[in-house]
Amino acid sequence: MKKILILDNLRSVENTASIFRTADGFKVSKIFLIGTTPTPIDRFGRERKDFAKVSLGAEKTVSWEHSNTVSEVIDKLSDQGVKIIALEQTPDSKDLKSLSKPDQFALIVGNEVEGVSQEALEKADVVAEIPMMGMKESLNVSVATGV
């Protein structure tokens, strides 16, 4: 089973590193870091201490790749038969619990403020949302990824 994460322009090192740690726990095959999403390596090729502090070394156990554009990654994965699931609240999103679990899937999670980009939403096979029962309308991106 191929489980992939696509982090669409996240802003926070802590959220990204936390997702890496969760990904290790769930045996995620690969994480694609899109655009502004922080990487475990800084622009000078050095390991980021702030990243490693939160990920606890998961950046060394989970395969990752940076890409500037989400569409190229989605197109490549779709060509490989990977089902693309965007996690976002939209008028047409499906309840996450109602989805059947495909053998190969990529889950797209989005920016902490703007959410999943329109470009990614349009290319996704399905848009799913986590049903919220309290007063808040959404979860932190790292928590939502774990769900």
Protein Blocks (a to p, Z undefined) as FASTA:
>chain_A
ZZddddehiablklmmmmmmmmmmnopabdcdehjlccfbdfkopacfklmmmnnommmm
pccdddfbfklmmmmmmmnopacddddddfkbccfklpccdfbdcdddddfklopafklm
mmpmbdcddddfblbfbdcfklmmmZZ
